[in-house]
Amino acid sequence: MWHGMAGWWDNGWGGGLAFGVAHLLWWVALIVAVVLIVRWLGGDRRNRHGPAPQDRALSILKERYARGEIDKAEFDTKRRDLE
């Protein structure tokens, strides 16, 4: 009775298939780990959230001054408030 099970595992697809899947999963895990480590060590250092709110506010203030919406005194006052 047990001979049939052992024969299926040893001589059939069972052992080879299990080994092949385990081998494939090992390589996938290794490649994913390498990619994550490379990205973590500095592959992408861009600021993903955009400029800091203070930098953005100062940029808008400069644009308003350049368009003539505010004068020099108001620009200087608001710039000091932001810094």
C-alpha positions as CSV (number, residue, x, y, z in Angstrom):
1,M,0.0,0.0,0.0
2,W,2.7,2.5,0.9
3,H,4.8,1.4,-2.0
4,G,2.5,3.2,-4.5
5,M,2.9,6.6,-2.7
6,A,6.7,6.3,-2.6
7,G,6.8,5.3,-6.2
8,W,4.7,8.4,-7.2
9,W,6.9,10.8,-5.3
10,D,10.3,9.3,-6.3
11,N,9.7,8.4,-9.9
12,G,7.0,10.9,-11.0
13,W,6.6,14.6,-11.2
14,G,6.3,15.1,-7.4
15,G,9.9,15.5,-6.4
16,G,11.1,17.3,-9.5
17,L,8.1,19.7,-9.5
18,A,8.5,20.6,-5.9
19,F,12.2,21.2,-6.3
20,G,11.6,23.3,-9.4
21,V,9.0,25.5,-7.8
22,A,11.2,26.0,-4.7
23,H,14.2,26.8,-6.9
24,L,12.1,29.4,-8.9
25,L,10.8,31.0,-5.7
26,W,14.3,31.3,-4.3
27,W,15.5,33.2,-7.4
28,V,12.4,35.5,-7.4
29,A,13.0,36.3,-3.7
30,L,16.7,37.0,-4.3
31,I,16.0,39.3,-7.3
32,V,13.3,41.2,-5.4
33,A,15.6,41.6,-2.4
34,V,18.4,43.0,-4.6
35,V,16.1,45.5,-6.3
36,L,14.7,46.7,-2.9
37,I,18.2,47.0,-1.4
38,V,19.4,49.0,-4.5
39,R,16.4,51.3,-4.3
40,W,16.8,51.8,-0.6
41,L,20.5,52.6,-0.9
42,G,19.9,55.5,-3.2
43,G,18.5,54.5,-6.5
44,D,15.8,57.2,-6.3
45,R,16.5,60.2,-4.1
46,R,13.8,62.5,-5.6
47,N,11.4,64.2,-3.2
48,R,8.2,62.4,-3.9
49,H,6.0,64.8,-2.1
50,G,7.0,68.0,-3.9
51,P,8.6,71.0,-2.4
52,A,8.2,71.8,1.3
53,P,5.2,74.1,2.0
54,Q,7.4,77.0,3.0
55,D,9.4,76.7,-0.3
56,R,6.1,76.6,-2.2
57,A,4.8,79.6,-0.4
58,L,7.9,81.6,-1.1
59,S,7.8,80.6,-4.7
60,I,4.2,81.8,-5.0
61,L,5.2,85.1,-3.3
62,K,8.0,85.6,-5.8
63,E,5.6,84.9,-8.7
64,R,3.1,87.5,-7.3
65,Y,5.9,90.1,-7.0
66,A,7.1,89.3,-10.5
67,R,3.6,89.8,-11.9
68,G,3.2,93.1,-10.1
69,E,0.4,92.0,-7.8
70,I,2.3,93.1,-4.7
71,D,4.9,95.9,-4.2
72,K,8.4,95.6,-2.8
73,A,7.4,96.5,0.8
74,E,4.7,93.9,0.9
75,F,7.0,91.3,-0.6
76,D,9.7,91.9,2.0
77,T,7.2,91.8,4.8
78,K,5.6,88.5,3.7
79,R,9.1,87.0,2.9
80,R,10.2,87.8,6.5
81,D,7.0,86.2,7.8
82,L,7.7,83.0,5.8
83,E,11.4,82.8,6.9
